[in-house]
């Protein structure tokens, strides 16, 4: 049976390349991964004052993560880090049940610049290492898709063979990792 994956989209932008990348992955790896793109567009700002009465959008978001077998983060880079909206969503996941703890996870990221979100992903790994989050992150397998607008065409297909081959390998590695952890 395919692994149920909640793919957290780190961009709230309509037409996000990272969302499109996840949509491509959903099609291409459907035999092994059952990917649902989870958007964070409506998640309110984290505020400890409202933790006793958590907004419904946050309840739904946490439940999607909790109900998945695994999590995929798809991250753009904003000012050498992850977008504030993604950090905010992750802050909500660090409270109220610790739904990310020990959840198998992996990261992909893309940007239109050449570095493909490398600095954002370094920060993301640091954030996720907090004990309140601490998913079981696939080691290595760092997917930095730079100049993504030249590699993902208007039909949502990766047309760069090197990128495609690497992504195939990472997904193989994640499935092996997941099965070892299960
Ligand atoms: C960016 N972008 C960007 N890219 C990069 O490689 N390093 C960076 O520091 C930044 N900083 C940055 C700040 C802000 C405010 C914006 C709006 C953009 C470019 C960004 O990563 C690129 O547009 C991605 O394609 C955005 O991801 P989505 O929305 O297409 O998924």
Boltz pocket constraint, residues with backbone or C-beta under 6 A from the ligand:
constraints:
  - pocket:
      binder: B
      contacts: [[A, 11], [A, 12], [A, 13], [A, 15], [A, 16], [A, 17], [A, 18], [A, 19], [A, 76], [A, 77], [A, 78], [A, 79], [A, 80], [A, 81], [A, 110], [A, 111], [A, 112], [A, 113], [A, 114], [A, 115], [A, 116], [A, 117]]
      max_distance: 6.0
